[in-house]
Amino acid sequence: MKRVLAIHILSFLVLFIVSCNGSGNKRGEQYVFPESDSIPVNEAVKLSQEAIEDIVQNISSPVEMASLLQSLEVPFMSTNLAPISDAESLSTSFHKALLLGIYGADLGYLNIYEKTGNAVENLTTIKNLADGIRVGQFFDFQTLKRLAVNKSNLDSLVFMSVHSYNEIDQFLRANNRGYLSALMITGVWLEAQYLACEVMKDYPHEELRNRIGEQKIILNDLLLLLRPYKDSSDEYKTLYDNFEEIKSFYRPVNITYIPGEPETIEKDGKLIVIQNEESIIDITDKQLEDIITISGEIRNKVISY
């Protein structure tokens, strides 16, 4: 699978794979999980603060994933969306932050497929959840709602949605509430993973198969973000253990990299390094089936809180 990625997308790989302090490492040119106790908790906290912005940029993947599904001519499937629940019934900030991420991923899916009616309902729930953890000020709900019902402004809707989530992330971390930011990011990833896995069952495609396999890298980065907080509550411990379980099914998946020559281009007055490399994803049908199953089980546990 040939990948051409801009430097800001690859930066999390530099931090976690190439760096001697990273969450992964290459033996030869193959990505492997580190030992779970190889990074001290205090170092994990430090790394999460340094790396989280790069991971957030990469977690724009729900929109990218939805775009991939659309490009593969996969029909929109509303049954894959998390059910819209009464946000008022969620009693803890933990659940609200996690579900805020899940519904954010669904919003990206709805936006790409131009399901404006569903997007408005989704936005209402997102606003309630955001208010519940005191970050609702970052959602211009009226503008987002207006854009949602006007299909000619879908690009603006996607931009504003992603921008709002980025602002929430930055605000939470700046105010010593990084544990909520980590939950929101985790929810976004989990829902995007679920959408991809559900589609793979009915519309198998090699590109989608590889994309699911590549999540081995992101998954380990998410665990690094969650790890400093895993002993803060039973809820956090359970979530962390659930993601460790997903990781156990990813462990036998092999990702091998063949380096390519980097390119430097100028865009909008800035120099951008394009890293050309080929990644070979070695994932068996049984491994893929197991990952699809466990991802669905964990996601359904999370939305049933």
Summary of the structure (lengths in Angstrom):
residues: 305
radius of gyration: 18.6
end to end distance: 37.7
largest distance: 53.1
contacts: 954
relative contact order: 0.15
helix: 67%
strand: 11%
